[in-house]
Amino acid sequence: MDEENKPQNTGKAIAGTLMGIGLFLLELIKISLLAGVTIFLIRYYLFKPFYVKGQSMEPNFFEKEYLIIDEISYRLRAPERGEVIVFRYPENPKEYFLKRVIGLPGERVKISNNQVIIYNDQYPEGKKLEEDYIPPYVETLGDKITTLGSEQYFVLGDNRSNSLDSRRIGPIDKGYIVGRAWFRGWPVNRMQTFSAPELGL
């Protein structure tokens, strides 16, 4: 009798093993799909990798540095003065620029004699920006006055002599802004998170 049951028991054991493997693979697929969806959502709706191109933000950001762009903050609040942002170039939305927010909606920005002056309700007579994040030898060239609309921002590169920014392309509408530079992951010796600097306003 025992000999007769052996093939049947063996078949049940194999079936049980195959079912266990099938359940394991099913769980593995479910976890992989969940991880993939999570990564997709984070990648496309929360954080975006960005490689610095060009020299317009030197000496604070160099070419080929790897940044993580926070895309969620500006869905909850407005960009702040001094923050470094990524935006789509209005004349070619497939191209992305990295610049610093200088003027906020409703303000007037004046560039003259190597100075950046902000006019707003708090400073109707104007207030000069104190930009400690750029070296003393960096000059803000140009002679320009720009009045910003209710959804517009004035942006400048930190390397003022080598930057295509609001001095030439005009104010940036909020709809073109992708997010703010949040973290530098590469090179390793320059890893850091970023926040808006004090500008004396």
Residue frames as qw, qx, qy, qz and C-alpha x, y, z in Angstrom:
[[0.000, 0.886, 0.464, 0.000, 0.00, 0.00, 0.00],
 [0.316, -0.793, 0.104, 0.510, 2.83, 2.38, 0.90],
 [0.426, -0.134, 0.591, 0.672, 4.58, 1.63, -2.36],
 [0.234, 0.617, 0.662, 0.356, 1.40, 2.47, -4.28],
 [0.120, -0.937, -0.294, 0.146, 1.07, 5.86, -2.53],
 [0.532, -0.429, 0.195, 0.703, 4.64, 6.95, -3.21],
 [0.303, 0.279, 0.487, 0.770, 4.06, 8.24, -6.79],
 [0.141, -0.808, -0.495, -0.288, 0.91, 10.02, -5.66],
 [0.485, -0.785, -0.132, 0.361, 2.71, 11.69, -2.72],
 [0.513, -0.190, 0.312, 0.777, 5.63, 12.62, -4.94],
 [0.171, 0.537, 0.534, 0.631, 3.25, 14.19, -7.47],
 [0.291, -0.883, -0.364, -0.049, 1.59, 16.22, -4.72],
 [0.558, -0.599, 0.048, 0.573, 4.97, 17.38, -3.43],
 [0.409, 0.090, 0.429, 0.800, 6.05, 18.48, -6.91],
 [0.015, -0.719, -0.523, -0.456, 2.74, 20.24, -7.48],
 [0.432, -0.842, -0.251, 0.203, 3.08, 21.98, -4.12],
 [0.545, -0.376, 0.200, 0.722, 6.62, 23.06, -4.94],
 [0.274, 0.335, 0.509, 0.744, 5.57, 24.37, -8.35],
 [0.183, -0.835, -0.465, -0.230, 2.69, 26.26, -6.79],
 [0.516, -0.724, -0.091, 0.449, 5.05, 27.77, -4.22],
 [0.457, -0.121, 0.354, 0.807, 7.44, 28.86, -6.97],
 [0.106, 0.581, 0.565, 0.576, 4.53, 30.27, -8.97],
 [0.322, -0.878, -0.352, 0.030, 3.28, 32.27, -5.98],
 [0.542, -0.537, 0.095, 0.639, 6.82, 33.54, -5.32],
 [0.354, 0.137, 0.468, 0.798, 7.21, 34.64, -8.95],
 [0.062, -0.757, -0.542, -0.359, 3.78, 36.30, -8.85],
 [0.429, -0.834, -0.188, 0.290, 4.76, 38.25, -5.72],
 [0.525, -0.290, 0.282, 0.749, 8.08, 39.15, -7.35],
 [0.217, 0.440, 0.536, 0.687, 6.26, 40.50, -10.42],
 [0.230, -0.860, -0.437, -0.127, 3.83, 42.48, -8.25],
 [0.510, -0.701, -0.014, 0.499, 6.69, 44.01, -6.24],
 [0.463, -0.042, 0.410, 0.785, 8.62, 44.83, -9.42],
 [0.081, 0.645, 0.540, 0.535, 5.57, 46.49, -10.98],
 [0.360, -0.879, -0.300, 0.091, 4.91, 48.49, -7.81],
 [0.541, -0.511, 0.157, 0.650, 8.57, 49.55, -7.63],
 [0.377, 0.226, 0.503, 0.744, 8.51, 50.48, -11.31],
 [0.068, -0.804, -0.478, -0.348, 5.37, 52.60, -10.92],
 [0.478, -0.808, -0.147, 0.311, 6.82, 54.25, -7.80],
 [0.524, -0.277, 0.299, 0.747, 10.09, 55.06, -9.57],
 [0.238, 0.487, 0.544, 0.641, 8.16, 56.38, -12.57],
 [0.216, -0.885, -0.390, -0.134, 6.03, 58.67, -10.37],
 [0.524, -0.701, 0.034, 0.482, 9.06, 59.92, -8.43],
 [0.520, -0.056, 0.426, 0.738, 11.08, 60.38, -11.60],
 [0.157, 0.439, 0.531, 0.708, 8.43, 62.26, -13.58],
 [0.277, -0.778, -0.400, -0.398, 6.38, 64.03, -10.95],
 [0.605, -0.777, -0.099, 0.142, 8.53, 64.60, -7.86],
 [0.400, -0.710, 0.410, 0.409, 12.25, 64.60, -8.63],
 [0.780, 0.623, 0.034, 0.048, 14.15, 64.82, -11.91],
 [0.712, -0.310, 0.229, 0.587, 17.84, 64.25, -12.61],
 [0.348, 0.937, 0.038, -0.006, 19.60, 67.10, -14.38],
 [0.761, -0.076, 0.124, 0.633, 23.09, 67.40, -15.84],
 [0.052, -0.859, 0.011, 0.509, 24.59, 70.88, -15.89],
 [0.682, 0.415, 0.344, 0.494, 25.54, 72.07, -19.36],
 [0.264, 0.792, 0.062, 0.547, 27.65, 75.12, -20.08],
 [0.495, 0.009, -0.408, 0.767, 29.38, 77.65, -17.84],
 [0.147, -0.634, -0.219, -0.726, 26.56, 80.09, -17.08],
 [0.664, -0.693, -0.148, -0.238, 26.30, 79.12, -13.38],
 [0.745, 0.037, -0.342, 0.572, 30.00, 78.94, -12.51],
 [0.258, 0.401, -0.855, 0.206, 31.56, 78.99, -9.96],
 [0.563, -0.179, 0.532, -0.607, 28.57, 77.50, -8.10],
 [0.860, 0.212, 0.436, -0.160, 27.62, 74.87, -10.69],
 [0.069, -0.547, 0.671, 0.495, 30.02, 73.36, -13.19],
 [0.673, 0.317, -0.440, -0.503, 29.42, 71.50, -16.43],
 [0.642, 0.087, -0.758, -0.081, 28.52, 67.79, -16.10],
 [0.141, -0.132, 0.736, -0.649, 27.58, 68.06, -12.45],
 [0.334, -0.323, -0.844, -0.269, 24.62, 65.86, -11.54],
 [0.236, -0.120, 0.360, -0.895, 21.69, 67.55, -9.80],
 [0.051, -0.450, -0.891, 0.024, 18.36, 66.37, -8.43],
 [0.157, -0.224, -0.143, -0.951, 15.55, 68.80, -9.24],
 [0.120, 0.335, 0.783, -0.511, 12.67, 69.09, -6.79],
 [0.102, -0.253, -0.589, -0.761, 9.49, 69.31, -8.89],
 [0.322, -0.585, -0.743, -0.027, 6.92, 69.22, -6.09],
 [0.280, -0.394, -0.369, 0.794, 7.76, 72.32, -3.99],
 [0.073, 0.122, -0.195, -0.970, 6.49, 74.79, -6.58],
 [0.349, -0.399, -0.727, -0.436, 3.14, 73.01, -6.69],
 [0.477, -0.608, -0.581, 0.256, 2.78, 73.98, -3.03],
 [0.255, -0.806, -0.086, 0.527, 4.48, 77.40, -3.00],
 [0.477, 0.878, -0.043, 0.024, 5.97, 80.04, -5.26],
 [0.767, 0.242, -0.184, 0.566, 9.68, 80.16, -6.18],
 [0.429, -0.846, -0.097, 0.301, 11.79, 82.23, -3.79],
 [0.287, 0.914, -0.276, 0.074, 14.38, 84.84, -4.61],
 [0.187, -0.692, 0.696, -0.047, 17.85, 83.34, -4.77],
 [0.810, -0.014, 0.580, -0.084, 16.73, 79.79, -5.54],
 [0.026, 0.391, -0.737, -0.550, 18.36, 78.05, -8.48],
 [0.723, 0.322, 0.420, -0.444, 15.72, 76.75, -10.86],
 [0.273, -0.011, 0.806, 0.525, 15.41, 74.67, -14.01],
 [0.482, 0.572, 0.300, -0.592, 13.05, 76.01, -16.64],
 [0.645, 0.388, 0.571, 0.327, 12.15, 75.25, -20.24],
 [0.198, -0.241, 0.266, 0.912, 13.57, 77.76, -22.69],
 [0.450, 0.565, 0.383, -0.576, 10.51, 79.65, -24.03],
 [0.425, 0.621, -0.387, -0.533, 11.85, 79.71, -27.60],
 [0.600, 0.234, -0.749, -0.155, 12.55, 75.95, -27.54],
 [0.706, -0.470, 0.215, -0.484, 10.67, 74.12, -24.75],
 [0.973, 0.028, -0.215, 0.083, 12.72, 70.97, -25.35],
 [0.518, 0.400, -0.399, 0.642, 15.77, 72.82, -24.03],
 [0.596, -0.726, -0.335, 0.072, 16.29, 73.34, -20.29],
 [0.266, 0.666, -0.294, 0.632, 18.15, 76.16, -18.53],
 [0.640, -0.475, -0.460, 0.392, 19.59, 76.43, -15.03],
 [0.152, 0.570, -0.061, 0.805, 19.46, 79.96, -13.56],
 [0.251, -0.263, -0.647, 0.670, 18.92, 81.85, -10.31],
 [0.085, -0.807, -0.546, -0.208, 15.68, 83.65, -9.40],
 [0.324, 0.045, -0.169, 0.930, 16.40, 87.37, -8.95],
 [0.285, -0.044, 0.035, -0.957, 13.09, 89.20, -9.44],
 [0.166, 0.299, 0.907, -0.244, 9.66, 88.08, -8.24],
 [0.086, 0.600, 0.682, 0.410, 6.20, 88.68, -9.76],
 [0.135, -0.923, -0.355, -0.061, 5.08, 92.31, -9.70],
 [0.500, -0.659, 0.098, 0.553, 8.56, 93.69, -9.01],
 [0.489, 0.863, -0.120, 0.036, 10.72, 95.95, -11.11],
 [0.827, -0.280, 0.196, 0.447, 14.32, 94.91, -11.72],
 [0.287, 0.944, -0.160, -0.029, 16.95, 97.43, -12.70],
 [0.851, -0.113, 0.145, 0.492, 20.45, 96.54, -13.89],
 [0.276, 0.918, -0.044, 0.282, 22.83, 99.47, -14.04],
 [0.027, 0.797, -0.511, 0.322, 26.48, 100.18, -13.18],
 [0.441, 0.210, -0.852, 0.189, 27.15, 96.54, -12.30],
 [0.236, -0.028, 0.679, -0.695, 24.29, 96.54, -9.77],
 [0.284, -0.372, -0.811, -0.351, 21.00, 94.67, -9.52],
 [0.161, -0.017, 0.404, -0.900, 18.31, 96.78, -7.86],
 [0.136, -0.422, -0.887, -0.129, 14.86, 95.53, -6.85],
 [0.263, -0.117, 0.102, -0.952, 11.81, 97.79, -6.61],
 [0.345, -0.379, -0.844, -0.160, 8.72, 96.49, -4.82],
 [0.411, -0.776, -0.318, -0.357, 6.13, 97.49, -2.19],
 [0.734, -0.572, -0.149, 0.336, 8.68, 97.06, 0.59],
 [0.460, -0.401, 0.223, 0.760, 11.38, 99.02, -1.24],
 [0.443, 0.818, 0.364, -0.044, 9.63, 101.55, -3.52],
 [0.054, 0.928, -0.304, -0.208, 12.90, 103.52, -3.82],
 [0.779, 0.460, -0.423, 0.045, 14.81, 100.37, -4.74],
 [0.662, -0.617, 0.424, -0.030, 17.18, 98.03, -2.87],
 [0.397, 0.618, -0.668, -0.123, 20.47, 96.67, -4.16],
 [0.976, -0.113, -0.169, -0.084, 20.88, 92.91, -4.03],
 [0.263, -0.712, 0.647, -0.068, 23.73, 91.56, -1.90],
 [0.942, 0.237, -0.178, -0.160, 24.90, 88.56, -3.87],
 [0.392, -0.690, 0.608, -0.022, 27.56, 86.87, -1.77],
 [0.869, 0.055, 0.491, 0.031, 27.33, 83.69, -3.85],
 [0.713, 0.636, 0.072, 0.287, 29.15, 85.30, -6.79],
 [0.671, -0.192, -0.055, 0.714, 32.81, 86.38, -6.66],
 [0.076, -0.782, -0.118, 0.607, 33.61, 90.12, -6.47],
 [0.163, -0.337, 0.553, 0.745, 35.17, 90.09, -9.94],
 [0.220, 0.434, 0.829, 0.275, 31.90, 88.97, -11.58],
 [0.104, 0.207, -0.017, -0.973, 30.20, 91.89, -13.33],
 [0.369, 0.565, 0.722, -0.152, 26.48, 92.15, -14.06],
 [0.152, -0.117, 0.398, 0.897, 26.71, 93.82, -17.43],
 [0.011, 0.558, 0.728, 0.398, 23.84, 95.58, -19.12],
 [0.098, 0.096, 0.225, -0.965, 21.59, 98.57, -18.64],
 [0.331, -0.282, -0.773, -0.463, 18.04, 97.35, -18.33],
 [0.357, -0.030, 0.509, -0.783, 14.78, 97.92, -16.45],
 [0.353, -0.150, -0.848, -0.365, 12.18, 95.15, -16.44],
 [0.512, -0.151, 0.362, -0.764, 8.73, 95.21, -14.86],
 [0.056, 0.021, -0.997, -0.051, 7.47, 91.72, -14.08],
 [0.576, -0.264, -0.390, -0.668, 3.93, 90.50, -14.54],
 [0.687, -0.421, 0.295, -0.514, 1.93, 88.60, -11.93],
 [0.979, -0.048, 0.199, -0.020, 3.30, 85.22, -13.08],
 [0.672, 0.651, -0.222, 0.274, 6.79, 86.25, -14.21],
 [0.731, -0.592, 0.121, 0.317, 10.30, 85.85, -12.79],
 [0.335, 0.870, -0.358, 0.042, 13.58, 87.56, -13.62],
 [0.936, -0.251, 0.156, 0.191, 16.47, 85.08, -13.71],
 [0.216, 0.861, -0.460, -0.021, 20.24, 85.48, -14.03],
 [0.907, 0.103, -0.324, 0.250, 23.17, 83.11, -14.37],
 [0.617, -0.727, 0.031, 0.300, 25.86, 83.36, -11.69],
 [0.551, -0.149, 0.384, 0.726, 28.50, 83.71, -14.40],
 [0.266, 0.775, 0.312, -0.480, 27.03, 86.99, -15.60],
 [0.114, 0.654, -0.454, -0.594, 29.42, 87.54, -18.52],
 [0.177, 0.186, -0.894, -0.367, 28.58, 84.13, -20.01],
 [0.208, 0.306, 0.860, -0.350, 24.87, 83.63, -19.43],
 [0.216, -0.279, -0.558, -0.751, 21.79, 83.72, -21.64],
 [0.129, -0.390, -0.770, 0.489, 19.23, 84.94, -19.11],
 [0.101, 0.802, 0.568, -0.155, 16.44, 87.48, -18.55],
 [0.133, -0.642, 0.171, 0.735, 18.70, 90.30, -19.69],
 [0.071, 0.253, -0.675, -0.689, 18.29, 88.90, -23.22],
 [0.179, -0.244, -0.899, -0.318, 15.36, 86.48, -23.25],
 [0.403, -0.441, -0.105, -0.795, 13.15, 88.50, -20.91],
 [0.512, -0.300, 0.567, -0.571, 11.13, 87.35, -17.89],
 [0.220, 0.032, -0.965, -0.136, 10.25, 83.68, -17.43],
 [0.660, -0.290, -0.156, -0.675, 6.60, 82.76, -17.05],
 [0.534, -0.364, 0.659, -0.385, 5.86, 80.47, -14.11],
 [0.919, 0.218, 0.152, -0.292, 4.47, 77.83, -16.46],
 [0.680, 0.584, -0.433, 0.092, 7.95, 77.22, -17.90],
 [0.162, -0.618, 0.679, -0.360, 9.53, 76.51, -14.50],
 [0.737, 0.026, -0.668, -0.099, 10.19, 72.80, -13.91],
 [0.777, -0.561, -0.268, 0.099, 11.52, 72.92, -10.35],
 [0.155, -0.919, 0.338, -0.131, 14.36, 73.97, -8.07],
 [0.587, 0.393, -0.656, 0.267, 17.86, 72.58, -7.70],
 [0.750, -0.593, -0.001, -0.293, 17.63, 70.58, -4.48],
 [0.782, -0.465, 0.390, 0.143, 20.68, 68.30, -4.31],
 [0.438, 0.706, -0.539, -0.139, 24.03, 67.88, -6.06],
 [0.953, -0.204, 0.213, -0.071, 24.98, 64.21, -6.21],
 [0.836, 0.079, 0.223, 0.494, 28.09, 64.39, -8.38],
 [0.585, 0.312, -0.694, 0.282, 30.99, 64.94, -8.04],
 [0.685, -0.450, -0.552, 0.155, 31.12, 63.32, -4.62],
 [0.466, -0.177, -0.310, 0.810, 33.36, 66.00, -3.12],
 [0.105, -0.099, -0.060, -0.988, 30.73, 68.66, -3.99],
 [0.309, -0.473, -0.810, -0.155, 27.64, 66.85, -2.70],
 [0.008, -0.153, -0.446, 0.882, 25.20, 69.21, -1.00],
 [0.093, 0.707, 0.700, 0.033, 21.61, 70.33, -0.71],
 [0.192, 0.244, 0.134, 0.941, 20.58, 73.87, -1.71],
 [0.088, -0.752, -0.591, 0.278, 18.45, 76.56, -0.15],
 [0.235, 0.872, 0.192, 0.385, 17.75, 80.21, -0.99],
 [0.544, -0.009, -0.286, 0.789, 20.63, 82.50, 0.10],
 [0.136, -0.797, -0.339, 0.482, 20.21, 85.77, 1.97],
 [0.468, 0.471, 0.335, 0.669, 20.14, 88.67, -0.49],
 [0.189, -0.116, -0.231, 0.947, 19.61, 91.60, 1.84],
 [0.362, -0.242, -0.320, -0.841, 15.89, 91.94, 1.03]]
